[in-house]
Amino acid sequence: MKIASISIAILFALGFAPSAFAADNADPKTDTAPPLSAAGADAFVAALNKQYKADYPEATAAQWIAETYINGDTQLLVSRSNERSLSKLSADVEKSKVYANVPGISAASKRSIELLKLSTAMPAPKDPAKLKELTEIASRLDGEYGAGKFCSDEKDPATCRNLDDLSKVLANNRDWDADLAAWAGWHHTSRVMRKDYVRFAELLNDGAHDLGYNNVGELWRAGYDMPTAEFKPETDRLWGQVRPLYEQLQCYARGKLKTQYGDKMPKDGTIPAHVTGNMWAQNWAALYPLLQPYKDAGSLDVDGTLVAQNYDAPKIVHRAEDFYHSIGFPALPASFYEKSQFTRPRDRDVVCHASAWDLDQAGDVRIKMCIDPTEENFRTVYHEMGHIYYFLAYNGQPELFQNGANDGFHEAIGDTIQLSLTPAYLHTIGLTGAVTQDKKALLNAQMKLALEKVVFLPFGKMIDEWRWGVFDGSIKPGDYNAAWWKLKQKYQGVSSSIPRSEEDFDPGAKYHVASNTPYMRYFMANILQFQFQRALCQTAGQKGALAECSIYGSKAAGDKYWAMLQKGASQPWQKTLKELTGTEQMDASAIIDYFAPLYAWLKQQNKGVSCGWDGEG
């Protein structure tokens, strides 16, 4: 499952928030700064919002073309567009400083000015030469990822395989050697990024310093309406709530893989990354046939049914829209279906990594992905649709507030809807047979979902911890790859079956590193979605186990959800969370509640087995 897909406006995909496209001047009409007063601050913010509205479509169009027509020309255009945008942002941040603390400043203007400073994950160095270099590297890294192919014979193009091809090898078979070759092939493609990334990190830190932060990791952590120093401990607390469940799942999976592969499995308790069925070991859904608790309970062959019922890309997207429409969300504009990229073009390179886009903050919303009729892609479309509706819901806010309550919220919206894709829902829409409510069928369904949701949590945590270390200097360039694998082993209990060296750059084999997209949002989203679902199910009047709840067709739940989406970033996320769930604190207990039957079953299966792995911290 591509739960880690980039699914906010493409500005985030390159490290920008929508508000990064700032005005050149404080007052576009007069080129005269407003007075230093509360009214002046309001006027300054209003001028920025107006200019952003005008500039936004041009900037996003350049980025859309760069990802859907990858070539040197489009990379040049987006690089120059980003350079102009970052330069504008840097100038406006400087201008905003004098208004930040004027007496009587309104709460909305004060928040807008703070969000302005935090609106980019790729802060611009003040030195124009460094800014130009930064945007060129960013464009190059993104293009290299999108065009990446592994050729077993460099002289024969017929032997070249892209990420889609190589990922299918991992997902569709359990052949140790074939999977290892595919995994190693893709990870080889990112070696070319290593030198660029070292310089990229230096330039990012230069930009962060110019904004008053020690490094760009500190800048990223400042965007959560809480003291920067408290953010990592908060993620540690959340991980501590769910870690025991993950350890039991990893232990069970390791035992089944040991039966499958025998002595090829390492003796340190880790699982080789290439046998997880996923290129980054972030999702083990492909292992479900091997790990399924009961072979004869419940039919969950959604892949086969999608093919049998001739589900093509548009049909899958329409089915996802139907869910959102059933809870009272509006119909999507016709332009969504006309302008989105649903399949991989035959005539050019594109970035297929799934993403959702708001092109003009006025209704031109699109999805960009390469959809195959698989359950993974089916679920991913529901996820992307969550971003699309978030865009539409908060389009009425001022431009600086057109964003998620925090970036984890943006990722959690569609993920929450995914939790309602229960066997009962799938039966309702004809994708599974009659639903049985026995314990065996429930455990099967929980295992299938846990291999996506629970497995992702440690992966979601480790990526930014690696980057925080790179940015603060505790991870040196000469240790990039070793530090990456140390964190993968610590959190995931995952290792590599072949030696990795500092000639490799395995972090770059993950899109979000190549595209400079902060990743902690996905970890938080996996926490928040279960909180959201628990609250929405209560609103829908659901009785029984949380795992069996689907809000499909509940207008009451939809109304409450839509009200939250409309708030955007206009208030601290803690307040927005409380309005939906009744608490201001993120709480992973809903995950334990949801997977309680599976958790108990796993502990029984692992009884007498030594769980855990070397390097676990």
N, C-alpha and C positions, 0 to 999 in steps of 0.2 A: 504494500500500500504506500502510495506516495504521500504519506501524511506530512512529510517535511517539504512538500512542494511550495514554491514561492507563489503565494496566492493573494498578494496584495498588489496594489498598483505597481506597474513595472518600475516606477521610481524607486520603490523599495528594492526591487531586484538588482538595481545598480547602486543601492546604498542611499537612495534619497527618499524622503517623505514628500508628499505633494507640496508642502509648504516650502520646499527648498528653492522653488522658482520665484525668487523675490524680485521686488522692484529695484530699478537702478537708483531712484530718487525717493526721498521721504514723501514728497508731495508731487506726483507726476504732472499736475497742472501748472504749478507755479515754480517748481524747483526750489521752494522755500520751506525750510523745516518748520513744523508747527511749534507753537510756544511750549516752554517747559512747564506744563501744568497737566492736571488730570484730563482736561479737555484736549490739550495738545497730544497726550498719549493716545486718546481715543481716535483723534484725527490721523495720527501716524499709523495706527493699526488698521483703520478703515482704508487708508490709501494702499497699504500693503495688500490687504485682502482683495481690493479692486484690481490691482495690477496682477496678482497671482491668477485671478480668474481669466484675465486676458492672455497671459503668457503660457498658461498650463497646456493648452492643446498642442501648441507647436513643439514644446519640449517632449511631451509623451509620444507624439507622432514620430519624432526622430528615433526614440527608443523602440517603439513598436517595429518600425522598419528594420532597425539594426538587428532585431531578434528573429524577424520573419524573412529577411533577405540578407543572410550573412555574407558579406564581402568587404573588401577594403574600402569601398566608397561609403557604405553605410556605417562602417566603424568610424571613419573619419568624421562623418556628419554628426554622429551621436557624441563623439569625443568633443567636438567643438561646441555642441549644444550644452553638454554637461559642464564644460569649462566656463561658458558664459553664465550658466545658472549658478554654479558654485561661487563665481566671482560676485554675482549679485547678492547671493545670500551672505557672503562674508561682509560686504559693504553694509547691508541692512542690519546685520547683527551689531556692527559697530555703532550705527546710528541709533539702534534701539536702547543702548546702554544708558543713555541719558534720561530715558523715560521710565526705566524699570522701577524706580523708587520715588517718583514724584509724589508729593502729598496728595492724598485723596484719589489716587489712581483706582479705577474700577477693577473689580476682581477679574472680569473678562479680559481687559486690556493687559493686566499683569500676567495672566496665564498665557495670553497670546504671545507676549514678548519672550516668556520663558520657553514656550514651545518652539518659537523661531530659532532660538539658539540650539535647541536639541533636535532640529528637524532633519538632520542628515547623518547618516552613518559614515559618510565619507567627507569629513570636514576639510575645507579648502585651506591650503597654506596661503599666506598673504603674498609670498613671492610668486609673481606671475609665471616664471619659468617652472617652478615646482608645481604649480597648479596645472599647467599644460601637461607636464610629465605625468602627474597623477591621473588625469582623465584619459590620457593615451594608454597608460598601463591598464586602467580599469576596463577600457574598451577591448584591449587586446586579450586580457584574461577571459573576459566573457565570450569573445569570439572563438578563442582556442578551445574552450569547453564545448561550445555548441557545435564546432566543426570536428571535434575529436573522433578519430577512427583508429582502430588497431589493425594493422596489416601483417599477417603472418609471413607474407612475401612482399617486401616493399616495391618490387618491380611488377607485381601483378595486382592491379586494382580489384580484381575479382575476389581476392583474399581479404579485402578490407571489411571490417565490421564496425558499425557505430554502437553507441550505448544501448539502443533498443535491441539490436541483434545479440549483443553480449549478455544483456540482462535476461533475455529469454532463455539463453542456455542455462543460467543459474536457476531460473524459476522452474524450468520444465523437466529437469532430469536430476538424478542423484548420482551421476558419474563423477567420482572424485577428480580424475585427471581432466576431463572436459571442463568441469566447473572451475578448476584451478587455472586452466589456460585462459578461460574467458575473464576471470577475475584479474589475473595478472596482466592480461592484455589491456584492459581499460585503465588500470592503475599506471601502466607504462605511459599512457598518453599525457599524464599530468606532469611528467618530469620537466617538460619544456617551460612550465610556469614558475619553477622554483626561484630562479634568479630574479624574475620580475616581482615575485611576491615579497622577497626580502626588501627590495626597494619600495614597493607599495606600502609595506608596514611602516617604513621610515617616514614616508610622505604623509601618511595618515596621521602619524603622531605629530608631525610638524603642524598640521591643521588643527589638531586637538590642543596643542600648546597655545596656538594663537587665540583659541577660544577660552583659555584659562584652565584647561584640564591637564593632568599629568601625562595622560596617554589616551588613546582613542577608546580603550576598554572602559576607562573611567567615564568617558563621555557617554558611551552606550548605557552604562548602569545608572546614569543620572536621569534617565528618562522614565522613571517608574514612580513618581510622586512619593518618594521616600528617600532618606539619606543614602548616598551611594554606598557607604560602608556596610549598610544593613542588607544590601540586596543578595550578595552571595550567601550569607548565613541563612537568609530566607529560602533560597533554593536548596540549601543543604537540609533545612528542616523538612521541606516538602519531599525531597528524595528519601529522607529517613522514614517517612510515613509509608512509602510504597516499596522500599528496597526489599523487605522480607518476602513480599509476593514475587518480585522479580527473581530473587535468589532461588525460590522453589521452582519457578518456571524454567530457569536456566539449568537447574539440576536435573529436572525431568527430561528436558530436551537433550542434554548431554548424554544421558543414559541411553536414549533411543538412538542417537547418532553413534554411540559406541557399538551398539548392536549392529548398526548398518555398516560401519567402516572398520570396526575392530581396532587393531593396533596402530592404525593410521592416526587415530585420535590422540592428542597430546595428553601427557600424564599430569599436567599441572592444573587440571580442572577447567581449562578454557575450551572454547569452541572455535575451530578455525573459521575465519570470516567467510571463506568461499563456499562452505557447505550450508550456509544459512538460507540460501535461496534468494538473497538480495545483495546487490553490489556493495552496499555499505554496512550490511548486517544490522540495518535499522528496523527491519521488518522480516519476520520469519514465517509469514503466511504461507509461503510455498512449502513449508515443512508440515503443513496441517495433515496431509494424508499419512505421514509417518507418525505424527503425534496425536492423532485423533483418539480420544478416549474410548469411543464405542463405534466400531465399524458399521454396525447395523441400525444405528439410531439417527433418524432424521435425515432428510436429503438436503444437502447444502451445496450441490453442484450447480452454482449459479453460472459459472463459465459455460458449461455445456448448454444450459437453457438459453443464455444470451445468444449463442450461435444458432441454436435450433430455431429460435424465434426471430432470427434475422435482425437482431439489434445492431444497427450501424451507429456511427457517431451522433448524427442529429437525433435519432430516436432515443439514445441514452440521455442526451441533454434535455430533451423534452420531458422525459420521465422524471428527471431531477427537478425540473421546473414545476411539474405537477405537484410534487411534495410541498414545495414552498407555497404554491398557490392554495393548497388544501388548508393551510393554517392561516390564510388571509393575506399573504403577501401579494403584491401586484404582479400582473403579467409583465414579462420582459418586453422591451421594445423590439420591433421587427429588425432594427439594425443589429441587434445582438447576434441574430442568426445569419445575417448577411455579411458581417465583418469579422466574426471570430475565426480563428484557425482551429479546426477540430481534428484535422488529419495531417500527416507529414506530406508536404508537397514532393513530387517526383523530380522537380527540375532545379532544386536549390537546397542549400543547407539552412536549417532553422534550429532554434533552441526549442526542443520539444518538451522541456521540463514544464510541467503544468503551472499556469499562472493565471490570475484574474486581473483585469485592467479596467481602470476608469480613465477614458481618453480625454474627457472634457469637463468632468464634474457637472454634467448637465444631461446625463442619460446615455451617452455613448459608452456603454460597457461591453467588454468582450472577454472571452476565454481564449487562451493560447495553450494548446496541448495537442498531442498526437494520440487520439483515442482508438483503442482496440476494444473489441467486445469481450472484455474480461471483467471479473468481479472487482479486481483492483482498480481498473479504470472507471468502472461504474461508480464505485464509492468515491473516487477522487473527484468526479464531476460534481457530486453532491457537496463535497468540501469546497470546491472552487465557487460553486453557486452561492455559498454563504458569504464570500467576499463580495460577490456581485450585489447581493441584496444589502450588505452593509454600506457599500458605496451609495446605492440609491436611497437608503434610509437617511444618511447624514448629509446628502447633497444640499439640504436646506440650511445647513450650518454655515457660518463664515468660513472662508477658505482655511484659515489656520486651525480650525476645529474639525476639518474634514479628515478624520483619521479614527482609528480605534481608540477605545478608552485607554488601553495600552496595546502594544503590538501582539501580546498574547491573546487578547480578546479577538483581534482580527482573525487569527488562525483558529480560534475555538468555535466560531459561529457555525461554520459548515461541519466541523467535527462533531458538534453537538447533534446536528441533524443526522449524521452517520450513525449515532447511537440508537436512533429510532428505526434503522433499517434492520429490524428484528426479523426472525423467521416468520412471524405472523404477518408483518408488513410485506415481506417478499412473497408470501403466499397470496396476499390480497392483490398484488399486481401481477401474479401469475408466473413468478420466477422460481418458486419451489412448490413442492407437493403439499398435501394437507399437513398441518402443523400438529405435532404431538407434544403434549406438555409434560412428558415424563422426565425424570431426572437425567437420564442418559442423553436425551436430545439437548437438554439445557447445557449439560457439561460440554457437549460437542460445540455448541454455539459459542459458549464462553471461551473455550480453547481457541477457536478460530479468531475471535476478536482480540484475545489477550496476545496472540502472536503478532498482532499489529500494534495495539495500544500500549500494553504493558512493556513489551520489548522495546518500544521506541524511547521510553523515558530516560534510561541511562545514556543512550546515544544523544538525545536532545540536550542533555546536560553537559556532555564532555566537549562538544565542538567549540562552544564559546569559552569554556575553561582553557582550552588549548590556545585560542586567539587572545584571551586576556593575558596569558603568559607570554605570548609573542609580543604583544603590545607593551607590556610593562617591563620586558627585558628579562624576565626569569626563565624564558625559553629562548635560547640563542639560536641564530640561523643554523649553526652547525649541529643542532640537536632537534630540529623541526620534526623529522620523521620519528626519531626515537621517542620524543615526548608524546607524539600522536598515539603511538602504539601503547605507551605506558598508560595513558588515560583510557584507551579502549579496553585494556585489560583490567584496569582498576574498576571501572564502572560497569562494563558490559560482560566481562569474563570472556572476551573475544580476542583471538590472536591470529597471526599470519602463519600459514604452513610453509612458506618459503621465506628466506632471509630478506629483510628490508634494510636498505642502507640510506645514507644521506644523499645519494644520487637520486633517490626516489623523492617524490613529493606527494605522498598519499592524501594529505588533506585536500589538495587541489582536484582530486578525483571526485570530490563532492561539490555540487553546483554552488552551494551557498558560500563556500570558501572562495571559489573562483569569482563569484559575483559580489562578494563583500556584503552579504546579507546577514545581519545579526541572527543568531539561531536560538537564543534563550526563549524567544517568543513561542517556539514550538513545544519546548518543555512545559512552559506555563500553560499553553493551550491544552495540553493533554491532562493537566490538572483541572483547569477551568471547565472544560467541556462536561466533565462528570458532575461538577457542582451545578452548572447550568441545567443539565438534564434532570437532576434530582428536583430542582426548583420548578422546572417546566412541567414535569410529570405530576407534581403536587397540584399545580394550577390546573392541569388537564383532568384532575380527579382520578388519576391512575391508582388502582388498587393492586396489591401484590408486589412481587419482587421488582426492583429497579431495572434489572436486566431484561425484563419482559415488557417494558414500557415503550410504546411508540406514540409520539404526539401527532402522528399523521391525522389530519382532519380536525384537530383541536383549534378552533378559532380563539378560545380563551388563552391558550398557551402562546399562540401566534401573536396576539395583541400585546401580551406582556413582553415578548421577545422583541417585537418591532419597536416598542417604546424605548427599550434599552438601546437598540441600534441607532435610533434617531439622535441620541445624546452625543454620539461621536466622541471627540476628545474635549468636549466643552467643560468637563468637570473632572476632578481626580477619579481614577478608576475605582478606588475603594468605595466611593459613594455610588457609582454606577453598579458595582457588584452588589452592594447592599440592597439597592432598589429591586434587584432581581432575586437575590438569594436570602436576604435578611442578615447577611454578615459582611463585614469589610475585609475579612481575611481569607486568602486562598486556603483551601482545605482539601487535602488529598484523601480524606476519609471516605469520600464518595466513591473513590476507586475501589477501596477495600470492600465497601458495602456492595458495590456492583458485582465484583468478582468473588464474593464470599463463598458460593458453592464450589467454584474451581479451586480457590485457595485451600479449602479444607480437603478436597480430593487430591491435590498435589502433595500436601503434607503426608497424606496416607500413602500415596505411591512412593514417596521418597523416604519412607520410614526405614531407618537402619542404614541409609546412604549418607556418606559424608559430603555435604553440599558446600558450596563456596569454591574459591579458586585462588591460586597463588597470585599475589599482587593486589588482592582486593583490599580496599582501604575504607 
